[in-house]
Amino acid sequence: MRADQKIGACDTDNLFIDGKFPVDAVGVTIASGEGVLARGTVVAMSSKTKKCVILGTAAGESETLTPFGVLCDEVDATSADAFTTAYRSGHFNREALIVDDDYTITEADEAALRNGGIFLDSAM
């Protein structure tokens, strides 16, 4: 390999504020029909199916959607359930998080995330 050859690059996405809080990830199932969800998407878990959907999705009948985690990587759940990983703890940049169009993270959402170990702040 030549000394002047570029081997790779590391792009930053400002998803994390800092490393003061422990970061932990867990496997989750994204419900079919959610489409392609990007890294940094906040997901809510269904009380009925235990599958996750993008935060801001309307709950179905006899269902509660609880803010659960932040996707570690892009995932495609367009036509089938998709298994992936989501952060369930860490200190995240509020402005870098993704939720459903026309939805804003509420104080109740933030409290539920915080109770699970996810802390949100604004990056300076």
C-alpha positions as CSV (number, residue, x, y, z in Angstrom):
1,M,0.0,0.0,0.0
2,R,1.3,3.5,-0.9
3,A,1.9,6.0,1.9
4,D,-0.3,8.6,0.2
5,Q,-3.3,6.3,-0.4
6,K,-6.5,7.0,1.5
7,I,-7.7,3.9,3.3
8,G,-10.9,5.1,4.8
9,A,-12.8,8.0,6.5
10,C,-14.8,8.5,9.6
11,D,-17.7,10.9,9.3
12,T,-19.2,12.4,12.4
13,D,-22.9,12.8,12.8
14,N,-23.0,14.5,16.2
15,L,-25.5,12.0,17.5
16,F,-23.8,11.8,20.9
17,I,-23.1,14.8,23.2
18,D,-20.4,13.1,25.2
19,G,-19.3,9.8,26.7
20,K,-20.0,10.6,30.3
21,F,-23.1,8.3,30.4
22,P,-22.7,4.6,29.6
23,V,-23.8,3.6,26.1
24,D,-25.6,0.3,25.7
25,A,-27.3,-1.2,22.7
26,V,-30.0,-3.9,22.5
27,G,-31.6,-5.9,19.7
28,V,-35.0,-4.7,18.6
29,T,-37.5,-5.6,15.9
30,I,-38.7,-2.8,13.7
31,A,-42.3,-3.4,12.5
32,S,-42.9,-4.1,8.8
33,G,-44.1,-1.0,6.9
34,E,-41.9,1.5,8.7
35,G,-39.8,1.9,5.6
36,V,-36.1,2.8,5.7
37,L,-35.1,4.3,9.1
38,A,-31.8,6.2,9.5
39,R,-29.3,6.0,12.3
40,G,-30.4,8.3,15.1
41,T,-34.1,7.6,14.6
42,V,-36.0,7.5,18.0
43,V,-38.2,4.4,18.2
44,A,-41.1,3.6,20.4
45,M,-42.0,0.0,21.5
46,S,-45.6,-1.3,21.1
47,S,-47.1,-2.8,24.3
48,K,-49.1,-5.1,22.0
49,T,-46.4,-6.5,19.6
50,K,-43.2,-5.6,21.4
51,K,-42.0,-4.3,18.0
52,C,-40.7,-0.8,17.5
53,V,-41.9,2.0,15.2
54,I,-40.7,5.6,14.6
55,L,-41.6,7.9,17.5
56,G,-44.6,9.9,16.5
57,T,-46.5,7.0,15.0
58,A,-50.1,6.8,16.1
59,A,-50.9,3.9,18.5
60,G,-53.3,1.3,17.4
61,E,-56.4,0.1,19.3
62,S,-55.6,-1.2,22.8
63,E,-51.9,-0.3,22.2
64,T,-49.5,2.0,24.0
65,L,-46.3,3.2,22.2
66,T,-43.5,4.0,24.7
67,P,-40.3,5.8,23.6
68,F,-37.6,3.2,23.8
69,G,-34.3,3.9,22.1
70,V,-32.3,5.4,19.3
71,L,-31.3,3.3,16.2
72,C,-27.6,2.5,15.9
73,D,-27.7,2.1,12.2
74,E,-30.0,2.4,9.1
75,V,-32.5,-0.3,8.8
76,D,-35.0,-1.2,6.1
77,A,-38.4,-2.5,7.3
78,T,-40.3,-1.6,4.2
79,S,-41.8,-5.0,3.4
80,A,-40.9,-7.1,6.4
81,D,-40.0,-6.9,10.1
82,A,-36.3,-6.1,10.5
83,F,-34.1,-7.0,13.4
84,T,-31.5,-4.3,14.3
85,T,-29.9,-2.6,17.3
86,A,-30.9,0.4,19.2
87,Y,-29.1,2.4,21.9
88,R,-31.0,2.1,25.2
89,S,-28.7,4.4,27.1
90,G,-26.4,7.3,26.4
91,H,-26.2,11.1,26.2
92,F,-27.6,12.3,22.8
93,N,-27.8,15.5,20.8
94,R,-31.5,16.4,20.6
95,E,-31.1,18.2,17.3
96,A,-29.5,15.1,15.7
97,L,-32.4,12.8,16.5
98,I,-35.1,11.8,14.0
99,V,-38.8,11.3,14.7
100,D,-41.9,11.0,12.4
101,D,-42.6,14.0,10.1
102,D,-44.6,16.8,11.8
103,Y,-43.8,15.4,15.3
104,T,-41.7,17.0,18.0
105,I,-40.3,15.1,21.0
106,T,-42.5,16.0,24.0
107,E,-41.5,16.4,27.6
108,A,-43.3,13.1,28.3
109,D,-41.3,11.4,25.6
110,E,-38.1,12.8,27.0
111,A,-39.0,11.7,30.5
112,A,-39.7,8.2,29.2
113,L,-36.4,8.1,27.4
114,R,-34.6,9.4,30.5
115,N,-36.2,6.8,32.7
116,G,-34.8,4.2,30.3
117,G,-31.3,5.7,30.4
118,I,-31.3,8.0,27.4
119,F,-30.4,11.6,28.2
120,L,-31.0,14.5,25.7
121,D,-29.2,17.8,25.4
122,S,-28.6,20.4,22.8
123,A,-25.1,20.6,21.3
124,M,-23.3,23.9,21.6
